[in-house]
Amino acid sequence: MENKIFNHFADIPTREIAPGFFSKLIHTQNNTINFIEVKAGCSLQLHQHVHEQSSFVIEGQFELTIAGVPQVLDSGMYALIPQNVIHGGRAITDCKLIDVFSPVREDYRFV
């Protein structure tokens, strides 16, 4: 697969990676960037993974729980999730989020 330097965001297919979580995924050599639209009320169960994760709220409100500590993130807020730390969350409103994972999420390469 050839990686072009300049691309069109509209050319990235949207995939539902979990119920109510609609993603456009970009994979670089070292990162996976996940642009997500989440429907209000949809949630991800508590989980953990070997990836460091940075989560940014672009629009809406998203409640994120990290290591047992819940926090409502509004537009313009972000969270840094270390490797192997248990976390999960739910959309309070319709949301637009960006998650950056390092290293690459090989389990997301199917999308």
N, C-alpha and C positions, 0 to 999 in steps of 0.2 A: 504494500500500500504506500503510495507516494504522499508525503506530507508537503503541502504547499505552504508558503510563508503567509500569503494573504488569502483569506477565505470569506465566505458569506455565512453569517450566522443562520440565515434562513435555510441553508442547505443541510443543516444538522437535523437528523430525524428526532422527533419527540417520542420518548418511550415512557410508559408508565412503569416505574421501577418498584413501586409499592402502591397499594390502593390510595388514589388521590394525589400521588406524587409524580408529576410529569417533568421529565428531565431531558435536557440537551447536554450531551457529554463530549468533552474535548480531552484527549489524552496526549500528553507530551512525553518526553523521555523520562521525566521524573515525577510528574504530577497528573492527577485527574481533576478536571474542573467540571463541576456539575451545576448547571443553571437549572433551578427547580421552580416550578409553579405548584403550590400546594393548595388544595381546597380546604376551606374552613372546617374544623372538626376532625380532619384526618391526622393520624399519628403514626409514629414509628415506635415499636417496643424498645425497651432498654436492651442495649447490645454493646458489644465492644469489638474492636478490630486492631490490627497491627499498624494501621495508618494514623499518622498525625492528621488532624482535621481542623480547618479553619472555616467557620460558618458565619456568613454575612446575611443580614436581613436587609433587602433592598426595598421591599414594600410589605406592609401589614404587620401583624404581631404573631410571634412564634414563641411558645413556651419550650425552653430547652432545659433538660435536667442532666447535669453532669456530676458524677460521683455523689449522687443523692441530693444535690443542691439544685432546686428549680429556679429559673429566672425567665421572666418574660422579656423577650428581645423585641424592641420596636425598630422601625426603619432607621437605618444608620448605625445600628449596634452590631457587634460581632462577638463571637466566642472562639477561644482556642482550646481544642480538645487534644490532650496528649494521647500517645499510643496506649492501647489496652485499657483505657478508662471507660467505665460503663456510662452510657449516655442514651438519651432518647428524647423525643419531643412531639409536640402537637401544634397544629395551626389553630390559633384562636380566631383569626380572620383569614380570608384568602391571602396568600403570601407569595412573594417572589424572593428566593434565596439563592445564594451562591455558596457552594461548598468546594473547598480545595483540599485534596488529599495528597499526602506524600508518604510513601512511594505510590506509584500508580495503582489504581484499583483494578487489578486484573479481572476480578469478578464482574466489573462493569464494562469490559471490552466487548461483550456481546451486543451492546447497544450502540 
